């Protein structure tokens, strides 16, 4: 009955070269299927909470829940999850322990509206396939 963490999910980033190469899609197919990816854009465990392995457990539980909830709320399935970890501040241990795949790094840009801005913060990119044939599904025309 106690709040221990906050996880947020949202739209995926438009252009992430290592993710796009991992999937193997063109810009045309990506434009059609990008909505089948969700981004874990917030993950915070409250500082006073000290429970071993809590982060990976929360990620695992949250993945099970988002698989069920996303199609209900948005009308389409998810096939892949993504997240970005500032490797200067964090090691990504929780994602690694929850079996997320490190596929590369960002180039230090962010998107504000229609403009890409360079902020110089390189982040590690982690992906989590929700189905075995995620590539085939994301590459459908």
C-alpha positions in Angstrom: 0.0 0.0 0.0 3.0 2.3 -0.2 4.3 4.2 -3.2 7.8 3.1 -3.9 8.4 4.1 -7.5 7.2 6.0 -10.6 7.4 4.6 -14.1 6.3 6.6 -17.2 5.6 5.4 -20.7 5.2 7.4 -23.9 5.8 7.8 -27.6 9.1 6.5 -28.9 11.9 8.7 -30.3 11.6 9.4 -34.0 15.2 8.9 -34.9 17.6 6.6 -33.0 20.1 5.2 -35.5 21.2 2.2 -33.4 17.6 1.2 -32.7 16.6 1.6 -36.3 19.6 -0.5 -37.4 18.7 -3.2 -34.9 15.2 -3.4 -36.3 16.4 -3.0 -39.9 13.7 -0.7 -41.1 13.6 2.2 -43.6 12.2 5.6 -42.8 9.0 4.8 -44.8 8.3 1.6 -42.8 9.3 3.3 -39.6 6.8 6.1 -40.2 4.0 3.5 -40.6 5.0 1.3 -37.6 6.8 3.4 -35.0 3.6 3.6 -32.9 4.2 -0.1 -32.0 7.1 0.9 -29.8 6.8 2.6 -26.4 9.4 4.5 -24.5 10.1 4.1 -20.8 10.7 7.8 -20.4 10.6 7.9 -16.5 11.8 5.4 -13.9 12.3 6.6 -10.4 12.6 4.6 -7.2 12.1 6.9 -4.2 15.4 7.4 -2.4 14.2 6.1 1.0 13.2 2.8 -0.4 15.9 0.1 0.1 14.7 -3.2 -1.3 17.2 -5.5 -3.1 16.4 -6.1 -6.8 13.4 -3.9 -6.7 14.2 -2.1 -9.9 14.4 -5.1 -12.1 11.3 -6.6 -10.4 9.4 -3.4 -11.1 10.5 -3.4 -14.7 9.4 -7.0 -15.2 6.0 -6.4 -13.6 5.5 -3.2 -15.5 6.3 -4.9 -18.8 3.6 -7.6 -18.1 1.1 -4.8 -17.4 1.9 -2.6 -20.4 1.5 -5.6 -22.7 -2.1 -5.8 -21.5 -3.0 -2.2 -21.0 -1.5 -0.6 -24.2 -3.9 -2.3 -26.7 -6.9 -1.5 -24.5 -6.0 2.2 -24.3 -4.5 2.9 -27.7 -6.1 0.2 -29.9 -2.9 -1.4 -31.1 -0.3 -3.8 -29.7 3.3 -3.1 -28.8 6.1 -5.1 -30.1 9.2 -3.4 -28.6 10.1 -1.1 -25.7 12.9 1.4 -25.6 14.6 3.5 -23.0 17.6 5.8 -22.8 20.1 5.8 -19.9 22.4 8.7 -19.2 25.6 6.6 -18.8 27.4 9.5 -17.0 24.9 9.2 -14.1 23.7 5.6 -14.3 25.0 2.2 -15.4 21.8 0.7 -16.7 22.1 -2.2 -14.2 18.3 -2.4 -13.6 17.6 -2.7 -17.4 20.4 -5.3 -17.8 19.0 -7.4 -14.9 15.5 -7.3 -16.5 17.0 -8.6 -19.8 16.8 -5.4 -21.8 19.3 -5.4 -24.8 21.9 -2.6 -25.0 22.0 -1.7 -28.7 24.2 1.4 -28.8 24.2 5.1 -27.9 22.4 8.3 -28.9 24.3 11.1 -30.6 23.3 13.8 -28.0 20.3 15.3 -29.7 16.8 16.0 -28.5 13.7 17.0 -30.4 11.7 20.0 -29.4 8.7 20.3 -31.7 10.0 20.0 -35.2 13.5 21.0 -34.3 16.4 18.8 -33.3 18.7 20.4 -30.7 22.2 19.2 -29.7 22.6 19.0 -25.9 25.6 16.7 -25.9 24.4 14.2 -23.4 25.1 10.8 -24.9 22.7 8.1 -23.6 22.8 4.3 -23.8 19.9 2.8 -25.7 18.2 -0.3 -24.4 15.4 -2.3 -26.1 13.1 -4.9 -24.9 11.3 -7.1 -27.4 7.8 -8.0 -26.3 7.3 -10.8 -28.9 9.8 -13.2 -30.5 9.0 -12.0 -34.1 9.1 -8.3 -33.3 11.3 -7.5 -36.3 9.0 -9.2 -38.8 6.0 -7.4 -37.2 7.7 -4.0 -37.2 8.9 -4.4 -40.8 5.4 -5.1 -42.2 4.3 -2.7 -44.9 
